């Protein structure tokens, strides 16, 4: 079986094959998953931020009462 014209073109120009690119993409998606869960759409960062701001506000109120 002869290589496809796209494979031949990729080989001549030194481009990585699609399987390699897809494997690398899978690695990057796996690495970025925790960041997307925290900061992406529907992520938990805004909620965690509100909790920390509430703690700070309580601390400042407590300091002001003494």
MMTF fields as JSON, N, C-alpha, C and O atoms, coordinates in Angstrom:
{
  "mmtfVersion": "1.0.0",
  "mmtfProducer": "UNKNOWN",
  "numBonds": 263,
  "numAtoms": 264,
  "numGroups": 66,
  "numChains": 1,
  "numModels": 1,
  "chainsPerModel": [1],
  "groupsPerChain": [66],
  "chainIdList": ["A"],
  "bondAtomList": [4, 2, 8, 6, 12, 10, 16, 14, 20, 18, 24, 22, 28, 26, 32, 30, 36, 34, 40, 38, 44, 42, 48, 46, 52, 50, 56, 54, 60, 58, 64, 62, 68, 66, 72, 70, 76, 74, 80, 78, 84, 82, 88, 86, 92, 90, 96, 94, 100, 98, 104, 102, 108, 106, 112, 110, 116, 114, 120, 118, 124, 122, 128, 126, 132, 130, 136, 134, 140, 138, 144, 142, 148, 146, 152, 150, 156, 154, 160, 158, 164, 162, 168, 166, 172, 170, 176, 174, 180, 178, 184, 182, 188, 186, 192, 190, 196, 194, 200, 198, 204, 202, 208, 206, 212, 210, 216, 214, 220, 218, 224, 222, 228, 226, 232, 230, 236, 234, 240, 238, 244, 242, 248, 246, 252, 250, 256, 254, 260, 258],
  "bondOrderList": [1, 1, 1, 1, 1, 1, 1, 1, 1, 1, 1, 1, 1, 1, 1, 1, 1, 1, 1, 1, 1, 1, 1, 1, 1, 1, 1, 1, 1, 1, 1, 1, 1, 1, 1, 1, 1, 1, 1, 1, 1, 1, 1, 1, 1, 1, 1, 1, 1, 1, 1, 1, 1, 1, 1, 1, 1, 1, 1, 1, 1, 1, 1, 1, 1],
  "groupList": [{"groupName": "UNK", "atomNameList": ["N", "CA", "C", "O"], "elementList": ["N", "C", "C", "O"], "formalChargeList": [0, 0, 0, 0], "bondAtomList": [1, 0, 2, 1, 3, 2], "bondOrderList": [1, 1, 2], "singleLetterCode": "X", "chemCompType": "L-PEPTIDE LINKING"}],
  "groupTypeList": [0, 0, 0, 0, 0, 0, 0, 0, 0, 0, 0, 0, 0, 0, 0, 0, 0, 0, 0, 0, 0, 0, 0, 0, 0, 0, 0, 0, 0, 0, 0, 0, 0, 0, 0, 0, 0, 0, 0, 0, 0, 0, 0, 0, 0, 0, 0, 0, 0, 0, 0, 0, 0, 0, 0, 0, 0, 0, 0, 0, 0, 0, 0, 0, 0, 0],
  "groupIdList": [1, 2, 3, 4, 5, 6, 7, 8, 9, 10, 11, 12, 13, 14, 15, 16, 17, 18, 19, 20, 21, 22, 23, 24, 25, 26, 27, 28, 29, 30, 31, 32, 33, 34, 35, 36, 37, 38, 39, 40, 41, 42, 43, 44, 45, 46, 47, 48, 49, 50, 51, 52, 53, 54, 55, 56, 57, 58, 59, 60, 61, 62, 63, 64, 65, 66],
  "secStructList": [7, 7, 7, 7, 2, 2, 2, 2, 2, 2, 2, 2, 2, 6, 7, 7, 7, 2, 2, 2, 2, 2, 2, 2, 2, 2, 2, 2, 2, 2, 2, 2, 2, 2, 2, 2, 2, 2, 2, 1, 6, 6, 7, 1, 2, 2, 2, 2, 2, 2, 2, 2, 2, 2, 2, 2, 2, 2, 2, 2, 2, 2, 2, 2, 2, 7],
  "xCoordList": [0.84, 0.0, 0.886, 1.792, 0.629, 1.453, 0.944, -0.248, 1.859, 1.431, 0.507, 0.588, -0.365, -1.295, -0.534, 0.575, -1.116, -0.453, -0.186, 0.826, -1.091, -0.879, 0.285, 1.066, 0.39, 1.503, 2.823, 3.807, 2.827, 4.03, 4.417, 5.59, 3.452, 3.691, 4.218, 5.162, 3.616, 4.064, 5.486, 6.289, 5.807, 7.172, 8.189, 9.266, 7.849, 8.793, 9.066, 10.166, 8.078, 8.247, 8.597, 8.705, 8.771, 9.201, 8.133, 8.453, 6.878, 5.784, 5.509, 5.651, 5.116, 4.801, 3.525, 2.67, 3.402, 2.21, 1.017, 1.178, -0.145, -1.384, -1.502, -1.97, -1.094, -1.178, -0.35, -0.774, 0.836, 1.687, 1.007, 1.004, 0.441, -0.224, -1.437, -1.665, -2.205, -3.371, -2.961, -3.628, -1.877, -1.387, -0.924, -1.194, -0.231, 0.227, -0.959, -0.95, -1.98, -3.181, -3.857, -4.3, -3.933, -4.534, -3.769, -4.375, -2.441, -1.628, -1.939, -2.107, -2.014, -2.272, -3.657, -3.83, -4.643, -6.002, -6.022, -6.674, -5.308, -5.253, -4.567, -5.002, -3.496, -2.786, -3.657, -3.627, -4.428, -5.206, -6.533, -7.188, -6.945, -8.256, -8.457, -9.513, -7.484, -7.699, -7.848, -8.628, -7.106, -7.215, -8.57, -9.173, -9.044, -10.366, -11.456, -12.415, -11.31, -12.31, -12.349, -13.406, -11.204, -11.135, -11.504, -12.318, -10.914, -11.054, -11.94, -12.319, -12.276, -13.059, -14.525, -14.922, -15.328, -16.762, -17.381, -17.196, -18.108, -18.711, -17.727, -18.035, -16.534, -15.496, -15.796, -16.728, -15.016, -15.25, -14.503, -14.691, -13.672, -12.881, -13.732, -13.421, -14.797, -15.58, -16.133, -16.197, -16.529, -17.061, -15.966, -16.175, -14.815, -13.691, -13.253, -12.877, -13.302, -12.938, -13.897, -13.469, -15.188, -16.185, -15.976, -16.139, -15.619, -15.351, -14.179, -14.246, -13.103, -11.928, -12.235, -11.759, -13.021, -13.402, -14.259, -14.129, -15.123, -15.95, -15.086, -15.321, -14.088, -13.171, -12.429, -12.275, -11.97, -11.248, -12.155, -11.738, -13.387, -14.334, -14.604, -14.668, -14.762, -14.985, -13.776, -13.926, -12.584, -11.366, -11.272, -10.924, -11.579, -11.527, -12.583, -12.322, -13.76, -14.795, -14.33, -14.513, -13.725, -13.243, -12.132, -12.053, -11.285, -10.2, -10.748, -10.189, -11.822, -12.405, -13.155, -13.355, -13.58, -14.348, -13.468, -13.961, -12.172, -11.305, -10.741, -9.987],
  "yCoordList": [-1.179, 0.0, 1.244, 1.367, 2.137, 3.344, 4.393, 4.445, 5.233, 6.275, 7.276, 7.506, 7.857, 8.837, 10.107, 10.329, 10.932, 12.186, 13.077, 13.776, 13.061, 13.895, 13.376, 14.157, 12.052, 11.465, 11.793, 12.145, 11.673, 11.994, 13.462, 13.776, 14.338, 15.774, 16.058, 16.831, 15.439, 15.632, 15.135, 15.78, 13.999, 13.455, 14.385, 14.615, 14.914, 15.79, 17.08, 17.628, 17.558, 18.82, 18.621, 19.588, 17.386, 17.102, 17.357, 17.692, 17.207, 17.428, 16.149, 15.051, 16.28, 15.072, 14.425, 15.095, 13.118, 12.426, 12.721, 13.17, 12.464, 12.795, 12.008, 12.547, 10.764, 9.953, 10.566, 10.593, 11.06, 11.714, 12.982, 13.23, 13.769, 15.005, 14.716, 15.418, 13.705, 13.357, 12.842, 13.128, 12.091, 11.608, 12.778, 12.823, 13.714, 14.898, 15.733, 16.258, 15.853, 16.591, 15.931, 16.621, 14.609, 13.888, 14.161, 14.328, 14.207, 14.527, 15.93, 16.136, 16.892, 18.281, 18.444, 19.176, 17.771, 17.841, 17.288, 17.849, 16.188, 15.585, 16.524, 16.645, 17.188, 18.142, 19.339, 19.822, 19.818, 21.038, 20.8, 21.762, 19.554, 19.259, 19.9, 20.487, 19.811, 20.453, 21.98, 22.58, 22.597, 24.047, 24.434, 25.422, 23.648, 23.913, 23.744, 24.515, 22.732, 22.5, 23.654, 23.992, 24.244, 25.343, 26.682, 27.419, 27.001, 28.341, 28.411, 29.509, 27.302, 27.297, 27.615, 27.881, 27.59, 27.841, 26.847, 25.637, 27.356, 26.491, 25.997, 25.088, 26.589, 26.153, 26.569, 27.334, 26.071, 26.299, 27.506, 27.85, 28.153, 29.272, 30.407, 30.897, 30.852, 31.952, 31.61, 32.472, 30.361, 29.962, 29.945, 30.414, 29.413, 29.383, 30.806, 31.091, 31.692, 33.093, 33.743, 34.469, 33.487, 34.05, 33.555, 34.319, 32.288, 31.738, 32.464, 32.849, 32.653, 33.341, 34.799, 35.311, 35.475, 36.86, 36.937, 37.879, 35.966, 35.933, 35.74, 36.372, 34.863, 34.66, 35.946, 36.302, 36.642, 37.894, 38.949, 39.675, 39.039, 40.012, 39.718, 40.649, 38.457, 38.09, 38.456, 38.946, 38.22, 38.572, 40.079, 40.537, 40.849, 42.31, 42.813, 43.749, 42.21, 42.606, 42.309, 43.13, 41.134, 40.751, 41.674, 41.988, 42.103, 43.014, 44.39, 45.081, 44.79, 46.094, 46.176, 47.266, 45.022, 45.004, 45.092, 45.423, 44.807, 44.819, 46.179, 46.367],
  "zCoordList": [0.0, 0.0, 0.0, 0.824, -0.899, -0.99, -0.013, 0.29, 0.478, 1.424, 0.738, -0.469, 1.54, 0.992, 0.618, 1.103, -0.23, -0.596, 0.613, 0.653, 1.609, 2.8, 3.643, 4.187, 3.744, 4.485, 3.798, 4.449, 2.489, 1.715, 1.912, 2.116, 1.852, 2.04, 3.443, 3.61, 4.445, 5.826, 6.003, 6.678, 5.407, 5.501, 4.851, 5.399, 3.694, 2.985, 3.766, 3.698, 4.497, 5.219, 6.69, 7.445, 7.087, 8.455, 9.5, 10.64, 9.135, 10.086, 10.872, 10.334, 12.141, 12.919, 12.4, 11.821, 12.611, 12.141, 13.053, 14.188, 12.546, 13.257, 14.554, 15.557, 14.558, 15.777, 16.9, 18.056, 16.548, 17.551, 18.078, 19.284, 17.19, 17.604, 18.485, 19.47, 18.147, 18.957, 20.34, 21.335, 20.399, 21.696, 22.557, 23.758, 21.941, 22.69, 23.166, 24.28, 22.315, 22.689, 23.899, 24.817, 23.896, 25.017, 26.313, 27.372, 26.226, 27.408, 27.918, 29.119, 27.001, 27.398, 27.997, 28.971, 27.426, 27.964, 29.383, 30.263, 29.606, 30.94, 31.932, 33.077, 31.493, 32.358, 32.708, 33.84, 31.746, 31.935, 32.644, 33.047, 32.805, 33.39, 34.771, 35.008, 35.688, 36.989, 36.886, 37.626, 35.978, 35.806, 35.23, 35.648, 34.264, 33.683, 34.735, 34.769, 35.599, 36.643, 37.639, 38.173, 37.878, 38.845, 38.228, 38.784, 37.087, 36.511, 35.275, 34.868, 34.675, 33.444, 33.689, 34.823, 32.637, 32.777, 33.757, 33.622, 34.731, 35.739, 36.77, 37.541, 36.796, 37.729, 39.151, 39.402, 40.067, 41.49, 42.044, 43.211, 41.253, 41.775, 42.339, 43.425, 41.655, 42.233, 43.616, 44.491, 43.811, 45.11, 46.171, 47.29, 45.825, 46.763, 47.103, 48.24, 46.115, 46.338, 47.327, 48.224, 47.168, 48.083, 49.507, 50.458, 49.663, 50.984, 51.623, 52.791, 50.865, 51.404, 51.735, 52.749, 50.899, 51.193, 52.45, 53.231, 52.649, 53.858, 55.105, 56.134, 55.004, 56.133, 56.456, 57.625, 55.426, 55.622, 56.24, 57.142, 55.761, 56.315, 57.787, 58.59, 58.162, 59.559, 60.409, 61.528, 59.884, 60.603, 60.811, 61.899, 59.776, 59.897, 60.879, 61.636, 60.878, 61.844, 63.257, 64.157, 63.464, 64.782, 65.264, 66.451, 64.355, 64.73, 65.081, 65.933, 64.439, 64.691, 65.996, 66.532, 66.524, 67.762, 68.984, 70.062, 68.861, 70.037, 70.29, 71.245]
}
